[in-house]
Amino acid sequence: MVSEIAQTDNFNDRTNIKVVGVGGAGGNAVNRMIAEGLQNVQFVAINTDAKDLLRSDADVKISLNDASSRGLGAGADPERGSKAAQDHQSDIEEALKGADMVFVTCGEGGGTGTGASPIVARAAHQQGALTIAVVTRRSRSRDRSVPPPPIWASRTCARRSTP
């Protein structure tokens, strides 16, 4: 049953919701949400891989490029992903400005998603937005040659996002 307030013609929800895809998996999730027609949210893609950003349909794209990566990604190194996000902190904060709620989506185990998503979550939290992380872990059955992502990555995201 739909609430009475949602049925009125002049109902105007002014909640500012942003969905931020960090890294390749996060960017893929954002593209999927856009393709499925999710509306009334602003989509942001953040990546160290320039080619992934070119394929993004997000409203806002933030390239975490630096001289060492040259837009080729973080090389599955979370420290590089974290440093890249710290170097672009002001761009991230600007993209999150005015948000009431921020969903951060990423894949755990890669360099950008694992390293940069805690920086993004902290920035959203510090701006007063309700911050929710949706993290995907790589399936071992998908690629047995790749070791499972470290458990510490989840704990790090939670720990780093608190002020």
DSSP file (Angstrom, degrees, kcal/mol; ACC not computed):
  #  RESIDUE AA STRUCTURE BP1 BP2  ACC     N-H-->O    O-->H-N    N-H-->O    O-->H-N    TCO  KAPPA ALPHA  PHI   PSI    X-CA   Y-CA   Z-CA
    1    1 A M              0   0    0      0, 0.0     2,-0.3     0, 0.0     0, 0.0   0.000 360.0 360.0 360.0 127.8    0.0    0.0    0.0
    2    2 A V        -     0   0    0      1,-0.1     5,-0.1     2,-0.1     0, 0.0  -0.602 360.0-109.8 -81.0 136.4    1.4    3.4   -1.1
    3    3 A S     >  -     0   0    0     -2,-0.3     4,-0.9     1,-0.1     3,-0.3  -0.236  23.1-116.5 -65.1 156.0    1.4    6.0    1.6
    4    4 A E  H >> S+     0   0    0      1,-0.2     4,-0.7     2,-0.2     3,-0.6   0.867 113.4  55.1 -61.7 -38.7   -1.0    8.9    1.3
    5    5 A I  H >4 S+     0   0    0      1,-0.2     3,-0.6     2,-0.2    -1,-0.2   0.863 105.2  52.6 -66.4 -34.8    1.8   11.5    1.0
    6    6 A A  H 34 S+     0   0    0     -3,-0.3    -1,-0.2     1,-0.2    -2,-0.2   0.699 104.8  57.8 -73.3 -18.3    3.4    9.6   -1.9
    7    7 A Q  H << S+     0   0    0     -4,-0.9    -1,-0.2    -3,-0.6    -2,-0.2   0.655  81.5 104.5 -86.0 -16.1    0.1    9.6   -3.8
    8    8 A T  S X< S-     0   0    0     -4,-0.7     3,-1.3    -3,-0.6    -3,-0.0  -0.361  73.6-130.6 -70.1 146.9   -0.3   13.4   -3.8
    9    9 A D  T 3  S+     0   0    0      1,-0.3    -1,-0.1    -2,-0.0    -3,-0.0   0.793 105.3  51.4 -66.7 -29.6    0.3   15.2   -7.1
   10   10 A N  T 3  S+     0   0    0      2,-0.0    -1,-0.3     0, 0.0     2,-0.3   0.246  75.4 135.0 -96.2  15.5    2.6   17.8   -5.5
   11   11 A F    <   -     0   0    0     -3,-1.3     2,-0.4    -5,-0.1    -5,-0.0  -0.473  29.7-179.7 -64.4 126.5    4.8   15.3   -3.7
   12   12 A N        -     0   0    0     -2,-0.3     2,-0.7     2,-0.0    -2,-0.0  -0.901  16.2-156.4-135.1 104.7    8.4   16.4   -4.3
   13   13 A D        -     0   0    0     -2,-0.4    -2,-0.0     1,-0.1     0, 0.0  -0.714  11.0-178.0 -81.9 116.8   11.2   14.3   -2.7
   14   14 A R        +     0   0    0     -2,-0.7     2,-0.3     2,-0.1    -1,-0.1   0.180  32.6 133.5-102.8  16.4   14.2   16.6   -2.3
   15   15 A T        -     0   0    0      1,-0.1     2,-0.9    85,-0.1    84,-0.1  -0.542  52.5-139.7 -69.2 126.2   16.5   14.0   -0.9
   16   16 A N        -     0   0    0     -2,-0.3    84,-2.9    82,-0.2    85,-1.9  -0.797  26.2-177.4 -93.1 107.0   19.8   14.3   -2.8
   17   17 A I  E     -a  101   0A   0     -2,-0.9    25,-2.4    23,-0.4     2,-0.4  -0.894   6.8-172.0-110.8 132.4   21.1   10.8   -3.4
   18   18 A K  E     -ab 102  42A   0     83,-2.5    85,-2.6    -2,-0.4     2,-0.5  -0.980  10.8-157.6-124.2 136.8   24.4   10.0   -5.1
   19   19 A V  E     -ab 103  43A   0     23,-2.6    25,-2.8    -2,-0.4     2,-0.6  -0.966  14.1-164.2-112.3 119.8   25.7    6.6   -6.2
   20   20 A V  E     -ab 104  44A   0     83,-3.4    85,-3.1    -2,-0.5     2,-0.6  -0.917   6.3-160.2-112.8 117.1   29.4    6.5   -6.5
   21   21 A G  E     -ab 105  45A   0     23,-3.1    25,-2.9    -2,-0.6     2,-0.5  -0.860  11.1-164.5 -94.6 121.2   31.1    3.6   -8.3
   22   22 A V  E  >  -ab 106  46A   0     83,-2.8     4,-1.0    -2,-0.6    85,-0.6  -0.923  52.4 -12.8-111.7 126.3   34.8    3.3   -7.3
   23   23 A G  H  > S-     0   0    0     23,-2.9     4,-2.4    -2,-0.5    23,-0.2  -0.199 105.2 -49.6  79.3-175.4   37.1    1.2   -9.5
   24   24 A G  H  > S+     0   0    0      2,-0.2     4,-2.3     1,-0.2    -1,-0.2   0.926 137.5  44.9 -63.7 -48.4   36.2   -1.1  -12.3
   25   25 A A  H  > S+     0   0    0      2,-0.2     4,-2.2     1,-0.2    -1,-0.2   0.900 114.5  49.7 -65.0 -40.8   33.6   -3.1  -10.5
   26   26 A G  H  X S+     0   0    0     -4,-1.0     4,-2.2     2,-0.2    -1,-0.2   0.901 111.0  49.7 -64.0 -40.9   32.0    0.0   -9.0
   27   27 A G  H  X S+     0   0    0     -4,-2.4     4,-2.5     2,-0.2    30,-0.2   0.891 109.7  51.3 -63.9 -40.2   31.9    1.6  -12.5
   28   28 A N  H  X S+     0   0    0     -4,-2.3     4,-2.1     2,-0.2    -2,-0.2   0.901 109.2  51.0 -62.9 -40.8   30.3   -1.5  -13.9
   29   29 A A  H  X S+     0   0    0     -4,-2.2     4,-2.3     2,-0.2    -2,-0.2   0.916 110.1  49.3 -63.0 -43.2   27.6   -1.5  -11.1
   30   30 A V  H  X S+     0   0    0     -4,-2.2     4,-2.4     1,-0.2    -2,-0.2   0.934 110.4  50.2 -62.0 -46.3   26.9    2.2  -11.9
   31   31 A N  H  X S+     0   0    0     -4,-2.5     4,-2.5     1,-0.2    -1,-0.2   0.884 110.3  50.9 -60.0 -37.9   26.5    1.5  -15.6
   32   32 A R  H  X S+     0   0    0     -4,-2.1     4,-2.0     2,-0.2    -1,-0.2   0.913 109.2  49.9 -66.4 -42.3   24.2   -1.4  -14.8
   33   33 A M  H  <>S+     0   0    0     -4,-2.3     5,-2.3     2,-0.2     4,-0.4   0.903 112.2  48.1 -62.7 -40.7   22.0    0.8  -12.6
   34   34 A I  H ><5S+     0   0    0     -4,-2.4     3,-1.4     1,-0.2    -2,-0.2   0.930 110.9  50.6 -64.7 -45.0   21.8    3.5  -15.3
   35   35 A A  H 3<5S+     0   0    0     -4,-2.5    -1,-0.2     1,-0.3    -2,-0.2   0.831 106.9  55.1 -62.2 -32.6   20.9    0.8  -18.0
   36   36 A E  T 3<5S-     0   0    0     -4,-2.0    -1,-0.3    -5,-0.2    -2,-0.2   0.540 120.2-111.2 -79.1  -6.5   18.2   -0.5  -15.7
   37   37 A G  T < 5 +     0   0    0     -3,-1.4    -3,-0.2    -4,-0.4     2,-0.1   0.685  48.8 174.8  89.3  19.3   16.7    3.0  -15.6
   38   38 A L      < -     0   0    0     -5,-2.3     2,-0.2     1,-0.0    -1,-0.2  -0.414  16.8-171.3 -59.9 129.2   17.4    4.0  -11.9
   39   39 A Q        +     0   0    0      1,-0.2     3,-0.1    -2,-0.1    -1,-0.0  -0.695  48.4  43.3-123.0 171.8   16.3    7.6  -11.6
   40   40 A N  S    S+     0   0    0      1,-0.2   -23,-0.4    -2,-0.2     2,-0.3   0.732  92.5  95.2  65.1  26.9   16.4   10.5   -9.1
   41   41 A V  S    S-     0   0    0     -3,-0.2     2,-0.5   -25,-0.1    -1,-0.2  -0.962  71.5-126.1-136.1 156.3   20.0    9.9   -8.2
   42   42 A Q  E     -b   18   0A   0    -25,-2.4   -23,-2.6    -2,-0.3     2,-0.4  -0.907  24.6-144.2-102.7 132.6   23.2   11.3   -9.4
   43   43 A F  E     -b   19   0A   0     -2,-0.5    17,-2.0   -25,-0.2    16,-0.7  -0.808  15.7-173.3-100.3 135.3   25.8    8.8  -10.6
   44   44 A V  E     -bc  20  60A   0    -25,-2.8   -23,-3.1    -2,-0.4     2,-0.5  -0.992   6.7-161.5-127.4 133.2   29.5    9.4  -10.0
   45   45 A A  E     -bc  21  61A   0     15,-2.7    17,-3.0    -2,-0.4     2,-0.4  -0.966   7.8-175.6-115.2 131.3   32.3    7.2  -11.4
   46   46 A I  E     +bc  22  62A   0    -25,-2.9   -23,-2.9    -2,-0.5     2,-0.3  -0.992  18.2 147.8-127.5 126.6   35.8    7.3   -9.8
   47   47 A N  E     - c   0  63A   0     15,-2.1    17,-3.0    -2,-0.4    18,-0.1  -0.998  49.7-145.3-157.2 154.6   38.7    5.3  -11.3
   48   48 A T  S    S+     0   0    0     -2,-0.3    25,-1.6    15,-0.2     2,-0.7   0.524  87.4  84.9 -92.0 -10.7   42.4    5.2  -11.9
   49   49 A D  B  >  -E   72   0B   0     23,-0.3     4,-1.6     1,-0.2    23,-0.2  -0.836  63.8-163.5 -97.5 110.2   41.8    3.5  -15.2
   50   50 A A  H  > S+     0   0    0     21,-2.5     4,-1.8    -2,-0.7    -1,-0.2   0.849  87.8  55.6 -63.5 -36.7   41.1    6.1  -17.9
   51   51 A K  H  > S+     0   0    0     20,-0.6     4,-1.3     1,-0.2    -1,-0.2   0.896 105.5  52.2 -65.3 -39.4   39.6    3.5  -20.4
   52   52 A D  H  4 S+     0   0    0      1,-0.2     4,-0.4     2,-0.2     3,-0.3   0.906 108.3  51.5 -61.6 -40.6   37.1    2.4  -17.8
   53   53 A L  H >< S+     0   0    0     -4,-1.6     3,-1.1     1,-0.2    -1,-0.2   0.866 103.7  57.7 -65.6 -35.3   36.0    6.0  -17.3
   54   54 A L  H 3< S+     0   0    0     -4,-1.8    -1,-0.2     1,-0.3    -2,-0.2   0.844 107.4  48.7 -62.1 -32.2   35.6    6.5  -21.0
   55   55 A R  T 3< S+     0   0    0     -4,-1.3    -1,-0.3    -3,-0.3    -2,-0.2   0.504  90.6 110.1 -83.9  -5.0   33.1    3.6  -21.0
   56   56 A S    <   -     0   0    0     -3,-1.1   -28,-0.1    -4,-0.4   -11,-0.1  -0.482  52.1-163.3 -78.1 140.9   31.2    5.1  -18.0
   57   57 A D        +     0   0    0    -30,-0.2    -1,-0.1    -2,-0.2   -14,-0.1   0.231  47.7 133.3 -99.2  10.3   27.7    6.5  -18.4
   58   58 A A        -     0   0    0     -5,-0.1   -14,-0.2     1,-0.1     3,-0.1  -0.194  64.0-128.1 -64.2 153.4   27.9    8.3  -15.0
   59   59 A D  S    S+     0   0    0    -16,-0.7     2,-0.4     1,-0.2   -15,-0.2   0.867  98.2  31.6 -66.1 -38.4   26.9   12.0  -14.7
   60   60 A V  E    S-c   44   0A   0    -17,-2.0   -15,-2.7     2,-0.0     2,-0.4  -0.978  70.8-167.4-125.9 134.1   30.2   12.8  -13.1
   61   61 A K  E     -c   45   0A   0     -2,-0.4     2,-0.5   -17,-0.2   -15,-0.2  -0.985   0.8-167.5-124.8 130.3   33.5   11.2  -13.8
   62   62 A I  E     -c   46   0A   0    -17,-3.0   -15,-2.1    -2,-0.4     2,-0.6  -0.964   8.8-154.0-120.3 117.9   36.6   11.6  -11.6
   63   63 A S  E     -c   47   0A   0     -2,-0.5     2,-0.5   -17,-0.2   -15,-0.2  -0.799   3.3-159.7 -91.3 122.9   39.9   10.4  -13.0
   64   64 A L        +     0   0    0    -17,-3.0     2,-0.1    -2,-0.6     7,-0.1  -0.287  38.4 153.4 -94.7  47.8   42.4    9.5  -10.3
   65   65 A N        +     0   0    0     -2,-0.5     2,-0.3   -18,-0.1   -16,-0.1  -0.455  15.6 168.4 -78.9 148.6   45.4    9.8  -12.6
   66   66 A D     >  -     0   0    0    -18,-0.1     4,-2.3    -2,-0.1     5,-0.3  -0.908  50.7 -92.1-145.3 176.2   48.9   10.7  -11.6
   67   67 A A  T  4 S+     0   0    0     -2,-0.3    -2,-0.0     1,-0.2    -1,-0.0   0.828 121.4  51.4 -62.0 -33.0   52.3   10.6  -13.3
   68   68 A S  T  4 S+     0   0    0      1,-0.2    -1,-0.2     2,-0.0    -3,-0.0   0.860 116.9  35.7 -76.8 -34.3   53.1    7.1  -12.1
   69   69 A S  T >4 S-     0   0    0     -3,-0.2     3,-1.9    -5,-0.1    -2,-0.2   0.790  80.6-159.4 -89.9 -28.2   49.9    5.4  -13.3
   70   70 A R  T 3< S-     0   0    0     -4,-2.3    -3,-0.1     1,-0.3    -5,-0.1   0.793  72.7 -58.9  51.9  31.8   49.3    7.4  -16.5
   71   71 A G  T 3  S+     0   0    0     -5,-0.3   -21,-2.5    -7,-0.1   -20,-0.6   0.641 112.9 117.0  78.3  15.0   45.7    6.4  -16.4
   72   72 A L  B <  S-E   49   0B   0     -3,-1.9     3,-0.3     1,-0.3   -23,-0.3   0.296  78.1-102.3-100.1   9.8   46.4    2.7  -16.5
   73   73 A G        -     0   0    0    -25,-1.6    -1,-0.3     1,-0.2    -2,-0.1  -0.372  37.5 -71.7 100.5 179.9   44.9    1.8  -13.1
   74   74 A A    >   -     0   0    0     -2,-0.1     3,-1.3    -3,-0.1     6,-0.2   0.345  58.0-121.6 -98.7   4.2   46.3    1.0   -9.7
   75   75 A G  T 3   -     0   0    0     -3,-0.3    -2,-0.1     1,-0.3     5,-0.0   0.848  64.9 -64.7  61.1  35.9   47.8   -2.4  -10.5
   76   76 A A  T 3  S+     0   0    0      1,-0.2    -1,-0.3     2,-0.1    -3,-0.0   0.731 104.0 132.5  58.8  24.2   45.7   -4.2   -7.9
   77   77 A D    X>  -     0   0    0     -3,-1.3     4,-1.9     1,-0.1     3,-0.6  -0.898  44.2-163.8-109.4 104.3   47.6   -2.3   -5.2
   78   78 A P  H 3> S+     0   0    0      0, 0.0     4,-2.6     0, 0.0     5,-0.2   0.807  89.5  59.7 -58.0 -31.0   45.2   -0.8   -2.6
   79   79 A E  H 3> S+     0   0    0      2,-0.2     4,-2.5     1,-0.2     5,-0.2   0.908 106.1  47.3 -64.8 -40.0   47.9    1.6   -1.4
   80   80 A R  H <> S+     0   0    0     -3,-0.6     4,-2.4    -6,-0.2    -1,-0.2   0.900 112.6  49.8 -65.7 -40.4   48.2    3.1   -4.9
   81   81 A G  H  X S+     0   0    0     -4,-1.9     4,-1.9    30,-0.2    -2,-0.2   0.901 111.9  48.1 -64.0 -40.9   44.4    3.4   -5.1
   82   82 A S  H  X S+     0   0    0     -4,-2.6     4,-2.4     2,-0.2    -2,-0.2   0.926 112.4  47.9 -65.0 -46.0   44.3    5.1   -1.6
   83   83 A K  H  X S+     0   0    0     -4,-2.5     4,-2.4     1,-0.2    -2,-0.2   0.901 109.7  53.3 -63.4 -40.7   47.1    7.6   -2.5
   84   84 A A  H  X S+     0   0    0     -4,-2.4     4,-0.9     1,-0.2    -1,-0.2   0.908 110.6  47.1 -61.0 -41.8   45.4    8.4   -5.8
   85   85 A A  H >< S+     0   0    0     -4,-1.9     3,-0.6     1,-0.2     7,-0.2   0.902 110.8  51.4 -66.8 -40.8   42.1    9.2   -4.0
   86   86 A Q  H >< S+     0   0    0     -4,-2.4     3,-1.3     1,-0.2     4,-0.2   0.890 107.0  54.0 -62.1 -38.6   43.9   11.3   -1.4
   87   87 A D  H 3< S+     0   0    0     -4,-2.4    -1,-0.2     1,-0.3    -2,-0.2   0.733 115.7  39.5 -67.4 -21.9   45.6   13.3   -4.2
   88   88 A H  T <X S+     0   0    0     -4,-0.9     4,-2.0    -3,-0.6     3,-0.4  -0.019  77.1 126.7-115.2  27.3   42.2   14.0   -5.6
   89   89 A Q  H <> S+     0   0    0     -3,-1.3     4,-2.8     1,-0.2     5,-0.2   0.874  71.4  53.1 -53.4 -44.2   40.4   14.6   -2.3
   90   90 A S  H  > S+     0   0    0      1,-0.2     4,-2.2     2,-0.2    -1,-0.2   0.873 108.0  50.6 -65.9 -36.0   39.1   18.0   -3.4
   91   91 A D  H  > S+     0   0    0     -3,-0.4     4,-2.0     2,-0.2    -1,-0.2   0.907 112.2  47.8 -64.9 -41.2   37.5   16.6   -6.6
   92   92 A I  H  X S+     0   0    0     -4,-2.0     4,-1.5    -7,-0.2    -2,-0.2   0.935 111.8  49.0 -64.7 -47.1   35.8   13.9   -4.6
   93   93 A E  H  X S+     0   0    0     -4,-2.8     4,-0.8     1,-0.2    -1,-0.2   0.892 110.3  51.8 -61.0 -40.0   34.5   16.3   -2.0
   94   94 A E  H >< S+     0   0    0     -4,-2.2     3,-0.6     1,-0.2    -1,-0.2   0.901 108.4  50.9 -63.7 -41.4   33.2   18.6   -4.8
   95   95 A A  H 3< S+     0   0    0     -4,-2.0    -1,-0.2     1,-0.2    -2,-0.2   0.804 113.4  45.7 -66.5 -28.9   31.3   15.7   -6.4
   96   96 A L  H >< S+     0   0    0     -4,-1.5     3,-2.0    -5,-0.1    -1,-0.2   0.543  82.8 129.1 -91.0  -8.3   29.7   14.7   -3.1
   97   97 A K  T << S+     0   0    0     -4,-0.8    -3,-0.1    -3,-0.6    27,-0.0  -0.187  75.2  12.5 -54.4 132.7   28.7   18.2   -2.1
   98   98 A G  T 3  S+     0   0    0      1,-0.3    -1,-0.3    29,-0.1     2,-0.2   0.419  88.5 144.9  84.3  -0.5   25.1   18.6   -1.1
   99   99 A A    <   -     0   0    0     -3,-2.0    -1,-0.3     1,-0.2   -82,-0.2  -0.499  32.9-172.8 -75.0 136.9   24.4   14.8   -0.8
  100  100 A D  S    S+     0   0    0    -84,-2.9    30,-2.6     1,-0.3     2,-0.4   0.737  81.0  20.0 -90.4 -31.3   22.0   13.6    1.8
  101  101 A M  E     -ad  17 130A   0    -85,-1.9   -83,-2.5    28,-0.3     2,-0.4  -0.998  67.5-168.4-143.0 133.6   22.7   10.0    1.1
  102  102 A V  E     -ad  18 131A   0     28,-3.0    30,-2.8    -2,-0.4     2,-0.6  -0.987   6.0-162.4-127.8 125.2   25.7    8.4   -0.6
  103  103 A F  E     -ad  19 132A   0    -85,-2.6   -83,-3.4    -2,-0.4     2,-0.6  -0.933  10.2-162.0-101.4 121.0   26.0    4.8   -1.8
  104  104 A V  E     -ad  20 133A   0     28,-3.1    30,-3.1    -2,-0.6     2,-0.4  -0.921  10.1-174.1-104.0 121.0   29.6    3.8   -2.4
  105  105 A T  E     +ad  21 134A   0    -85,-3.1   -83,-2.8    -2,-0.6     2,-0.3  -0.952  16.2 140.3-120.1 137.1   29.9    0.7   -4.6
  106  106 A C  E     -ad  22 135A   0     28,-1.7    30,-2.5    -2,-0.4     2,-0.4  -0.960  47.4-104.0-158.8 170.2   33.1   -1.1   -5.4
  107  107 A G  E >   - d   0 136A   0    -85,-0.6     3,-0.6    -2,-0.3     2,-0.5  -0.901  33.7-131.2-104.2 137.4   34.8   -4.5   -5.8
  108  108 A E  E 3  S+ d   0 137A   0     28,-3.3    30,-0.8    -2,-0.4     3,-0.1  -0.750  85.8  39.8 -90.5 130.7   37.0   -5.7   -3.0
  109  109 A G  T 3  S+     0   0    0      1,-0.6    -1,-0.2    -2,-0.5     2,-0.1   0.078  89.4  96.6 122.8 -23.3   40.4   -7.0   -4.1
  110  110 A G  S <> S-     0   0    0     -3,-0.6     4,-0.8     1,-0.1    -1,-0.6  -0.364  79.7-113.3 -87.3 175.3   41.4   -4.5   -6.8
  111  111 A G  H  > S+     0   0    0      3,-0.2     4,-1.8     2,-0.1     5,-0.3   0.937 108.1  36.7 -76.7 -47.9   43.6   -1.5   -6.2
  112  112 A T  H  >>S+     0   0    0      3,-0.2     4,-3.0     2,-0.2     5,-0.7   0.954 119.9  44.8 -74.7 -49.9   41.2    1.4   -6.8
  113  113 A G  H  >5S+     0   0    0      1,-0.2     4,-1.2     2,-0.2    -1,-0.1   0.936 121.0  39.2 -59.4 -48.2   38.0   -0.1   -5.3
  114  114 A T  H  <5S+     0   0    0     -4,-0.8    -1,-0.2    -7,-0.2    -2,-0.2   0.892 126.1  35.5 -70.2 -40.2   39.8   -1.4   -2.2
  115  115 A G  H  <5S+     0   0    0     -4,-1.8     4,-0.4    -5,-0.3    -3,-0.2   0.866 123.4  37.0 -85.3 -37.6   42.1    1.5   -1.7
  116  116 A A  H >X5S+     0   0    0     -4,-3.0     4,-2.0    -5,-0.3     3,-0.6   0.775  98.4  74.1 -90.3 -27.3   40.0    4.5   -2.8
  117  117 A S  H 3X<S+     0   0    0     -4,-1.2     4,-2.8    -5,-0.7     5,-0.2   0.854  93.7  54.3 -61.1 -35.5   36.5    3.6   -1.5
  118  118 A P  H 3> S+     0   0    0      0, 0.0     4,-2.3     0, 0.0    -1,-0.2   0.877 108.5  50.6 -63.6 -33.3   37.4    4.3    2.2
  119  119 A I  H <> S+     0   0    0     -3,-0.6     4,-2.1    -4,-0.4    -2,-0.2   0.916 112.5  46.3 -67.0 -43.0   38.5    7.8    1.2
  120  120 A V  H  X S+     0   0    0     -4,-2.0     4,-2.2     2,-0.2     5,-0.2   0.925 112.8  49.5 -64.7 -45.4   35.2    8.4   -0.7
  121  121 A A  H  X S+     0   0    0     -4,-2.8     4,-2.5     1,-0.2    -2,-0.2   0.904 110.9  49.7 -62.0 -41.9   33.2    7.0    2.2
  122  122 A R  H  X S+     0   0    0     -4,-2.3     4,-2.8    -5,-0.2    -1,-0.2   0.917 109.4  51.4 -64.0 -42.5   35.0    9.2    4.7
  123  123 A A  H  X S+     0   0    0     -4,-2.1     4,-1.1     2,-0.2    -2,-0.2   0.908 112.2  46.6 -61.4 -42.2   34.5   12.3    2.5
  124  124 A A  H  <>S+     0   0    0     -4,-2.2     5,-2.1     2,-0.2     3,-0.4   0.927 113.4  48.7 -64.8 -44.8   30.7   11.6    2.3
  125  125 A H  H ><5S+     0   0    0     -4,-2.5     3,-1.7     1,-0.2    -2,-0.2   0.901 108.6  53.2 -62.2 -42.6   30.4   10.9    6.0
  126  126 A Q  H 3<5S+     0   0    0     -4,-2.8    -1,-0.2     1,-0.3    -2,-0.2   0.750 104.2  56.7 -67.8 -23.1   32.3   14.1    6.9
  127  127 A Q  T 3<5S-     0   0    0     -4,-1.1    -1,-0.3    -3,-0.4    -2,-0.2   0.430 123.3-106.1 -86.3   1.7   29.9   16.1    4.7
  128  128 A G  T < 5S+     0   0    0     -3,-1.7     2,-0.3     1,-0.3    -3,-0.2   0.549  71.3 143.0  91.1   8.0   27.0   14.8    6.8
  129  129 A A      < -     0   0    0     -5,-2.1     2,-0.5     1,-0.1    -1,-0.3  -0.587  60.9-111.3 -82.5 142.4   25.6   12.3    4.3
  130  130 A L  E     -d  101   0A   0    -30,-2.6   -28,-3.0    -2,-0.3     2,-0.5  -0.629  44.4-153.7 -65.1 122.8   24.2    9.0    5.3
  131  131 A T  E     +d  102   0A   0     -2,-0.5     2,-0.4   -30,-0.2   -28,-0.2  -0.913  19.9 178.0-117.4 125.5   26.9    6.7    3.8
  132  132 A I  E     -d  103   0A   0    -30,-2.8   -28,-3.1    -2,-0.5     2,-0.5  -0.988  13.8-152.5-127.6 129.9   26.3    3.1    2.7
  133  133 A A  E     -d  104   0A   0     -2,-0.4     2,-0.6   -30,-0.2   -28,-0.2  -0.877   5.3-167.6-104.6 134.1   28.9    0.9    1.1
  134  134 A V  E     -d  105   0A   0    -30,-3.1   -28,-1.7    -2,-0.5     2,-0.5  -0.952  17.5-174.7-118.6 107.5   28.0   -2.0   -1.2
  135  135 A V  E     -d  106   0A   0     -2,-0.6     2,-0.5   -30,-0.2   -28,-0.2  -0.888  13.0-154.5-114.3 131.0   31.1   -4.1   -1.7
  136  136 A T  E     -d  107   0A   0    -30,-2.5   -28,-3.3    -2,-0.5     2,-0.4  -0.867   8.1-150.4-103.2 133.1   31.4   -7.1   -4.1
  137  137 A R  E     -d  108   0A   0     -2,-0.5     2,-0.1   -30,-0.2   -28,-0.1  -0.860  26.4-109.5-102.1 138.6   33.9   -9.8   -3.4
  138  138 A R        -     0   0    0    -30,-0.8     2,-0.4    -2,-0.4     3,-0.0  -0.399  31.6-121.5 -66.0 136.7   35.3  -11.7   -6.3
  139  139 A S    >>  -     0   0    0      1,-0.1     4,-1.0    -2,-0.1     3,-0.7  -0.649   7.4-145.6 -80.6 131.9   34.1  -15.3   -6.6
  140  140 A R  T 34 S+     0   0    0     -2,-0.4     3,-0.2     1,-0.2     6,-0.2   0.837  99.9  61.2 -64.5 -31.5   36.9  -17.9   -6.5
  141  141 A S  T 34 S+     0   0    0      1,-0.2     3,-0.3     2,-0.1    -1,-0.2   0.779  97.7  59.7 -68.3 -23.6   34.9  -20.0   -9.0
  142  142 A R  T <4 S+     0   0    0     -3,-0.7     2,-0.3     1,-0.3    -1,-0.2   0.900 127.1   4.2 -70.0 -41.0   35.2  -17.2  -11.5
  143  143 A D    ><  -     0   0    0     -4,-1.0     3,-1.4    -3,-0.2    -1,-0.3  -0.756  59.9-175.7-150.6  96.0   38.9  -17.2  -11.7
  144  144 A R  T 3  S+     0   0    0     -3,-0.3    -1,-0.1    -2,-0.3    -3,-0.1   0.696  82.4  67.1 -68.7 -18.5   40.9  -19.7   -9.7
  145  145 A S  T 3  S+     0   0    0      2,-0.1    -1,-0.3    -5,-0.0    -5,-0.0   0.686  89.7  74.7 -76.3 -15.8   44.2  -18.2  -10.6
  146  146 A V  S <  S-     0   0    0     -3,-1.4    -3,-0.2    -6,-0.2    -4,-0.0  -0.853  85.6-128.3 -99.6 125.1   43.4  -15.1   -8.6
  147  147 A P        -     0   0    0      0, 0.0    -2,-0.1     0, 0.0    -3,-0.0  -0.314  36.7 -91.6 -66.5 154.5   43.6  -15.4   -4.8
  148  148 A P        -     0   0    0      0, 0.0     3,-0.1     0, 0.0   -39,-0.1  -0.327  51.3 -95.4 -63.9 149.8   40.6  -14.3   -2.8
  149  149 A P        -     0   0    0      0, 0.0     2,-0.1     0, 0.0   -40,-0.1  -0.292  49.7 -92.6 -64.4 151.9   40.7  -10.7   -1.7
  150  150 A P    >   -     0   0    0      0, 0.0     3,-1.3     0, 0.0     4,-0.4  -0.375  21.5-134.4 -68.5 142.2   42.0  -10.1    1.8
  151  151 A I  T >> S+     0   0    0      1,-0.3     4,-1.2     2,-0.2     3,-1.1   0.823 101.0  71.5 -62.1 -31.7   39.5   -9.9    4.7
  152  152 A W  H 3> S+     0   0    0      1,-0.2     4,-2.9     2,-0.2    -1,-0.3   0.748  82.3  72.3 -60.2 -22.2   41.3   -6.8    6.0
  153  153 A A  H <> S+     0   0    0     -3,-1.3     4,-2.2     2,-0.2    -1,-0.2   0.911  98.1  46.4 -62.4 -41.5   39.9   -4.8    3.1
  154  154 A S  H <> S+     0   0    0     -3,-1.1     4,-2.0    -4,-0.4    -1,-0.2   0.929 114.9  46.4 -64.6 -44.5   36.4   -4.8    4.5
  155  155 A R  H  X S+     0   0    0     -4,-1.2     4,-2.7     1,-0.2    -2,-0.2   0.887 110.9  53.5 -64.8 -37.3   37.6   -3.9    8.0
  156  156 A T  H  X S+     0   0    0     -4,-2.9     4,-3.2     2,-0.2     5,-0.3   0.911 106.6  51.8 -64.2 -42.6   39.8   -1.2    6.5
  157  157 A C  H  X S+     0   0    0     -4,-2.2     4,-1.4     1,-0.2    -1,-0.2   0.929 114.2  43.2 -60.0 -45.8   36.8    0.4    4.7
  158  158 A A  H  < S+     0   0    0     -4,-2.0     4,-0.5     1,-0.2    -2,-0.2   0.910 117.5  45.7 -66.6 -42.2   34.8    0.5    7.8
  159  159 A R  H >< S+     0   0    0     -4,-2.7     3,-0.9     1,-0.2    -2,-0.2   0.908 113.7  47.8 -69.6 -42.1   37.7    1.7   10.0
  160  160 A R  H 3< S+     0   0    0     -4,-3.2    -1,-0.2     1,-0.2    -2,-0.2   0.755 103.2  62.4 -72.5 -24.0   38.8    4.4    7.5
  161  161 A S  T 3< S+     0   0    0     -4,-1.4    -1,-0.2    -5,-0.3    -2,-0.2   0.617  86.0  86.0 -81.6  -9.5   35.4    5.8    6.9
  162  162 A T    <         0   0    0     -3,-0.9   -40,-0.1    -4,-0.5   -41,-0.0  -0.748 360.0 360.0 -90.1 137.8   34.9    6.8   10.6
  163  163 A P              0   0    0      0, 0.0    -1,-0.1     0, 0.0    -3,-0.1   0.509 360.0 360.0 -68.5 360.0   36.3   10.3   11.5
